[in-house]
Amino acid sequence: MLARLHSVTLEGIDGIVCEVEVDVARGGFEKSMIVGLPDTAVKESIERVRSAIVNSGFRHPKTASLVNLAPADVKKAGPAFDLPIALGMLIGQGALVSSALNETIIVGELALDGRVRPVNGVLSMAMSAAAKGFGRMIVPLDNAKEAAVVQDLEVFGVGSLAQAAGFLCEQLPLEPTSIDIEGLFNVASNYDVDFSDVKGQESVKRALTVAAAGGHNIMMIGPPGAGKTMLAQRLATILQPLSLEQSLETTRVYSAVGMLDSNKALLATRPVRTPHHSASGPALVGGGPAPRPGELSLAHFGILFLDEFAEFPRHVLEMIRQPLEDGFVIISRARRTVRFPAQFMLVAAMNPCPCGYFGSEARRCKCTPGQISRYLSKISGPLVDRIDIHIDVPAISFRKLRSRSGQLDSAAMRQDVLKAAGIGAERFGDGQIHINARMSHKQVEKFCKLNQAGELILKQAMQEFGLSARAHDKICKLARTIADLAGVPDIATEHIAEAISYRKLDRKL
């Protein structure tokens, strides 16, 4: 007897709806098998399914079973097919009858005793199921809240094969899982750190406010102990909140790699990733035999903080140049190409020289000019060109370090950021561009018009520092953000001058 069910497999972070066909033969003792381009984990499901069926109190078919996963040209990976295959075998031998299979997606890994274990990528699977018109979905109990985020889809969490079988044959009623999305965002908006913890550094806080308001990449350069890491760790506290669409897209990435907290249905705050400088290229960008997202994609709609920037291998840093511009990563393999989202805000921190004290008034630098030049040359010109803001972080004096008043806090900085972001939202409308840093060249020409004095200052800066066309657009975008923070519609001379002042590293390379 033939049974047809539906499940989902992942390709990258995207779900592909598959048909699971289970044919339980009438006779013969050949070994059961799975076809349809399965990987090792899918092939091994035959043995897990056999034990789960018997230990759940059902009779396993004594004849051979053929399982076909369609479409046959799509690679099937992971253990998510265990549950639909087991239910298909029960239906195929007549032990289970259900009238709702055509509108139900089923995913789940089986333990040998029949328990249903969680699987990765359930959010993407649920989104694909809803897009294909399926009305309900059976998932592992631990994945139910994650899948319930998707609207127009009834999600039922099951803890065992017997529970799933009882629900399908309508002998065991289950309530669909529901979550309070607004409540999740409200709870997640609290942070344990604040910019008031950082003494002094008002000019750096100003630069970080500009970066947060426009989504600009920023590099902080200063001696050890000046507060670069503390400043970067607090940047997330002033960013504008994630929208539901952004949260869903970011959560999909974490779900696909199994990094989503089981107690969280959504990532309600912007992610902050801080990979070590020993990270390899595939770890940073993504890759592997079965391509999976890297740190760039895990920082999607959030912050990628690269501390000790010059200590990263140069060839690894060069890999992030294209994602910085495009907002996505493409991993190409012989049989397929996978695209991962990677629209992040780069925050880099580095010392000005190998010993770290070049230009410092507190300690004398021991590096030779050649050593300093070689150290800075680890960061290529094209990569520096893609970083909007270069800001010096000076050492803190004892008086400022012991000061207890007048510290700019995250609440005040966030208020300025949200005001500027609101102006940008009105400017761009409902388009795909939401922040100034992502403006195209045509949009720069439209929204970043300069007065005559501003044109002259920008011309002189480009000639003196040898700035590229990309740096020209970066300065104009920065000036637009600075004007938004000031709440004025036109870019004034002081706005373009401040934007040019943030291109310090162009003068050193």
N, C-alpha and C positions, 0 to 999 in steps of 0.2 A: 504494500500500500504506500502511496506517495503522499508526503506532507510538504506543504509550502509555508515558510515563515519568512520574516524579514528582520535583518539586523544591519549593523553599520560597521564599516572598517575605516581606519584613519589613513590618510595619505598626507604626511606632514602634520598639519593641524586641522585639515579639512576632513569632514566626514563624507563617506560615500555609501549610500544605501545599497545593500546587497540582498539578494534573494537566497534563502537557505532551503535547498531541496533535499529531502531525506527520503530515500526509497528503501523500505524494509522488504527484503526478498521473501518469497513464499517458501523457498527451499534452498538447500545448499549450505555448505559450511565454510565458504571462502571467507577470508579475512575482510572485515569492514575497512573502508578507505574513504579518504576525502580528496576531492579534486576541485579545481578552480583556482590554481596558483596559490596554494596555502604555504605559509612559512612553517618552520619547525614547531613553533608553539601551537599553531592551528592543527598540524598533523597529530601532535601528541594528545589533542583533546579527546580522541577516540577512547583512550584508556581512562582518562579522567571521567568521561561521560559514563563509561561502563560501570565503574565503581560507584559513582554518584547515584545512578539509577537504582542499582541493587541495594545500596545502603539507605536509600530513601523509601524502601518498601515496595518498589515496583519490580516488575519482571523485565529483565533485559532480553531483547530479541536474540533467539538462538541461531537465527540465520544471518547471512551477511547483510550489511547495510551500506548503501552508497550515498555519500553526502556530496552535493554539488553546490559550490558557492559562486553565484553569478553576480556581476559579469566576470567571465573567466580570464579576461586580460588584465584585471586589476589585482595587484599583489595583496593578499590577505594576511594580516599580521596581528599577533597578540591573542590573548585567551578570551576575548569578548564573545566568541562564537560558541563557547561551551554550553551556555544555557539554551540558546535556540536549537542547537543540535540535539541536546537531550530531550527537549520538549518535542522536537520533530520525530525522534525515535518512538516516544510514547504515543504520539498521534498515529505514526505509521503502523504500529502494531495494534491499534484500536483501543489502547488503554486510556486515551484522552480524546475528547471531542470538544471543539471550540468553534464558535461562529464568528469570532471577532479577529481572526488572524490577519485578514487583509488590511486592517487599519491599525495594527499594533507593531511597533518595533521592539525587539527583545535583545538585550545585551547582558553579559555577566559571565564571570569565571566561576567554575565549580570546584569545590573541594571534594575530596574523596568521600566524605560523609554526607554530601548533598548540600552543604552550605554554599551560599552565593557570595563570592568575594568581589570587592570593588575593582574596577578597571579604569585605565587612563583615558582621558579624552571624552568623557561623557557629555560635557557641555557642547562640544562640536558635533557629537552624534545627535544630540537632541535638536540642535539648530538645523541640521540636515534633515532630520525626520519631519520637523515642522515645515520646512521649505518644500518637501515632497508631498505634503498634504496628509500625513499620518496624524491621527487624532489622539493617540495615546502611546505610552512607552513604558515597558517593564525594565527596571534597572536594579542593580544591587542596592540594598538599603542604605549603605554608606554613600552612595552617589545620588540619592534621591533629591536632596536639597539643591545640589549643583544643577541637575537637569531641570528642576522645577522653575528655574530662573526664566526659561523660555516660555513665552506667552503662547496661547492657543494650543497647548499640548498638555494632556493629562499624564502625570508621571506617577507611577506606582512602584514603590520600593518593596522588594522581596528579600527575605533572608535565607530562603532555602528553595531547592527544586520542588519539594512537595507544596510549598506555599504558592509558587508560581503556577504549578499545575492546577491546584485548587482554584486559583483566581481565574485562570483561563477557561475552565469548565463551569464557572459561575457557581461553584459550591462554597467558595471562601471570599466574601466581599471585602474589598480594601478601599480605604479612603485615599484620594489623590493627594500628593504632597503639595503644600503651599508654603510660601515664604513671604516675609515682609521686606521687600527690596528697599523701601525708603528707610526703614529702621536700620538695615545693614549699613547704609551710607552714613546715617547719623551717628551710629556707635563708632564707626571707623575714623571719624573726623578728628579724634583726639590724639595728640602727640605728647610724648614724654620729654621732648627736647624743645628748646626755644632759642631764638637768636639773642635773647638777652643774656644767655650764658656766655656769649663771646664778648670779651672786653675790647672796647675800641673798634678798630677796623671799620669805621663808618663809610669810608670810600669803597671798601670791598662789599659791604652790605648794600650800598647803592648800586654797584655793578650787578650784584646777584638779584636785586629787585628788577633791574632792567632785563636781565636774562630770563627771570621767571615770567615777567609780563609778556614777553614776546617769544618765548620758547627758544632763546638763543643759546648756542654752545658757548662755553666759557672755560678759560684756562687761568688758573691762579699760580703765580710764580713767587716764591718767597723762601726764606731760610727755614730750617727745621724749628718746629715749636711755635711758629707764628700764628697758627690757628686755621690752616688750610683745610684740614680734615674736619674739624669742628664746624666750620662754615658750610662745607659740602653736605655734611650729615643733616644739617638743619634746613637745607634748601627746600625739601619736600613740604615743610610746614607752611610755606607761603605760596605754593602752587595752587592754581585754581582747581576745584574739585573735578574728579572724573565724571564724565557723563555716563549714562547707562550703556550707550553704544560702545564707548571707549572701554568701559569696565568689562563688558562681555568679550570684546576682542582680546584684551589682555588676559582675562581669565582662561580663554581658550588655549593660549600658549602654555600657561602653567598646568592646566589640566592634561594637555597632551603629553607632557613630560613627567607627570606624576608628582608635581611639586605643589599642588593645591592642598591647603590644609583641609582635612576632612571635616572640621568644624565650621568652615567658611564656604558659603555657596558662591560668593563673588569676591574678587579683589576690589574693595571699595576705596582704596587709597592708591596713589601712584606708586608703582614699584621703584625701588632703589637697589641697583645691583653694583657691587664693589668687587670685581674679580681681582685676584692677585696678579702682580706683574709677571709671574711665571706662567700664566695661562697660555695655552697653545692657540693657534689660529682657529681650528675647528671648535674649541671650547668657547671662544669669543664670538665667532661669526655663526657657527653651526656647521653641521656636516655629519660624517660617519657613513658606514655602509648603508644603514637605513637612516636617511637624513633626519636630524632632530634639531630643534632650535638651540641657539647658543645664547650667550649673555646679552647680545644686542637685542634679540627678540624678547628675552625675559625682561628687558628694560623698556618694552614697548609702551608708549604714552607715559613714561616715567623718566628716571635719571640713571645714566650709566656713569659711575664715578670711577675714574682711572687714576688712582693715587700712584705716586712715583712714575709719572707718565714717561719720562725719558728712560726708565729701566725696562720698559716693555721692549721685546725684540722689534726691530724696525719693520721686518716683513709682516709681523702681526698687526702693527699699527696701520700699515698701508692697506690692510684688508677692510678697515672700517671707513675708508674714504668714500667709496660708492654708496654704502648704506646711509652715510651722513647726508648725502644729497638726495637720494631716491626715497628713503624711508622704508625700504624693504631689502631683504636678502634673498638672492636666488642661488640655490644649490643645484648644480647640474650633475647628473649621473648618466651612465650609458643608456639606461632604459627609461629614465624619467627625470623631470625637472620639478623641484619643489620650491615654492615661494613662501617665505616667512615674513611677517610684518616686523619692522624695526624702526619705528618713528620715535626716537628717543632724544633726550637732551643730554649732550655730552658735557660732563664736568671733569676737567683734568686738573691735576695738581702736580707741580714739579719744583725742584730746587733750581736756582739760577746757575749752578755750577756743580762739579762733583763733590766738593766739600760742603756746599750748601750756603756759603756765607759771602758770595760775591755781592758787593754793594751794600753789605750790612755795616752799620755803625757800631754794633755791639762786639763783633769779633772780626778778626782779620782773615781775609780769604787767602788760602795757601795754593790756589790753583794758578797755573801759568796761562797766558792767553791762548796757547794752543789747546790746552786741556779744556778750557771753557768753550772754545770754538767747536771742538770735537763733540763735547757733551750736547751742545745745542743742536748740532747737525744730526743727532739721532732722530730729531723730529723734522720730517721733510717739509719743504716749503709748501707743496700742494695740500698737505694735511693742515698746516697752520692756517692756510688760506681758507679752510672750511670752518675754522673756529672763529666765531663772531667777536668775542671779547677776550682780550689778554689784559689781566690786571695784576699789578704788583701787590703782594701781601707783606708789608714790612713787619719787623719784629716789634713786639709790644713792650712799651716802657714800663718800669715798675709802678709809676704813678697811675697809669691807665689800668694796669693789672689789678691794683688794689682799690680802684674806684668802685663805688657801690651805687652810683646814680647816673642818670642820663643815658642808659643803654637802650638802643633801638630794639624793640621786641618783634616777634613774629606777627603779632596781631596787627600792628601798625603797617608793617611791610605787606602783609597779605591784603589789607584794605586797599593799598595803592595798586597792587597787582590785579585785584578783581575789578577795580575801576577801569584800568587800562584794558583788561581783557574784555570788559563789556563794550568799550568803544570799538575794539577790533571785531567783536561779534556782529555789531551793527554794520560795520564796514563791509564784511565779507558775506553777510546774509546766511543763507543755508547751504553755501557751497562746501566743497571738500576742504578748503583752506580755512583754518580756524585761528592761526597764529601768524604774526608778522614774519617770523623766521622762515615760513614755508611759502612765502609769496613768490610767484614766478616773475620773470623779468618784465613781462607786460604789466603785471600788477604793480611792480616797483615804479614803472614809468607813470602809472595812473595815480597811485596813492602816495608817492614819495616825491612830490614836486618841491624843488628848492627855490628860494629867492636868489637874487643876483649875488648877494654877499656869500650865501651858502655855496653857490656854484663855484665862486672864486676860491673859497677855502678848500673845497673838495678837490679842485683842480690842482692847487698847490701841493696838497698832501699826496696825491697820486704821483705827481712828478718827483717830489722829494724822496718818497719812500719806495717808488717803483711798484705801486700797488697794481694788482691785476683787475680785470673786469669783474671777477667774482668778489674781490674785496670791495670794489666800488658798490656793488649791490648790497653786500653785507652792511656797509656803513649807512647806506640809505635806509635799509630795514631797521637798523639800530636807531637811527634818528627818528624814524616813524614811531617806534616804541617809546622813545624818550618824550616825544611830543604827546603821545597818548597818556603817559604818566603825568604830564603837566596839564592834561585836560584841554589842549588847544588843537584846533583842526589843522593848522598849517605848521610845517617844519620851519623853525626859526634858526637863526645863525648859531645861537648857543647850543641848540640840539645837535646840529651837524658837527660842531666843534667837540662836544662831549663824545659823540660816536667815534670820531677820528682818534680821540685820546685813548680809546680802548683797543687800538691796534698797535700796542707797544712792541710786540714780538716781531712785527714786520720790520722794525728798525734794526733788530739785532741779527736777523738771519740773512 
